[in-house]
Amino acid sequence: MIDRTGLAEFLRRRREALQPEDVGLPRGQRRRTSGLRREEVAFLCHMSTDYYARLERERGPQPSERMIAAIAQGLHLSLDERDHLFRLAGHASPPRGSASDHISPGMLRILDRLQDTPAEIVTELGETLRQTPLAVALTGDLTGYEGPARSLGYRWFTDPATRALYAPEDHPFLTRMFASGLRGLVTLRGRRSRAAQLADLLLAQSEEFRQAWQAHEVGIRPRETKRFVHPEVGEMELACQTLLDPEQSHLLLVYTATPGSESYERLQLLSVIGPQTPR
């Protein structure tokens, strides 16, 4: 059962404890509010200000699990705080670990400070959870996929448009890498895992995947330098640095170009052009 009073008080306290710079928002010169404004929280949670305000006023219908998850992420809650929020809203707390999409506050704070750099947070299955604006400009918005298509490895074998983002000469290696990575995850997580479900789907849908899978290769790691092909600025060689959140098995990927290189100039041009048309 929903605890409306407890929910409202918890949301207010968490909102008042955050400052704009904590969540990547500008402070402004005439700010008098202590903490975030309701409209700022609503923006971060991808919901209307009226909907969020009603929760703080102990009104409205019981929020769904999806809405509570969005609020937990928007307020940069820790896992314990997220679980508490779910229980206040009358829901069971979601799973932790590799099956969770909840990004840790520390990882979000780092991403918020990388707005002029292509960066993304992904799950171990290659599901993009959050991107910086320049990452969207580089690869398109990858957060809107649903179902198995959320996984880059799945899209690699089922969606030809995905391959257009990468240099053709790298395709054979990427095919081996995605198959190898998924095989390792199936062994690590077990036959009832989401990794195993993806493998079963791909075995049924892709002859190329079946051949790569039958090679039983494991341990093929991503290369430090990735070559992207952008439809407007052309090919770019970008170094990829990785930060791991071991508790959630999330990866923060940051892409940079060598200063003075042609790729660096193209990346600068891309920052001016902005995001591609959404998929």
Secondary structure, 3 states (H helix, E strand, C coil): CCCHHHHHHHHHHHHHHCCHHHHCCCCCCCCCCCCCCHHHHHHHHCCCHHHHHHHHCCCCCCCCHHHHHHHHHHCCCCHHHHHHHHHHCCCCCCCCHHHCCCCCHHHHHHHHCCCCCCEEEECCCCEEEEECHHHHHHHCCCCCCCHHHHEHHHHHHHCHHHHCCECHHHHHHHHHHHHHHHHHHHHHHCCCCHHHHHHHHHHHHCHHHHHHHHCCCCCCCCCCEEEEEECCCEEEEEEEEEEEECCCCEEEEEEECCCCCHHHHHHHHHHHHCCCCCC
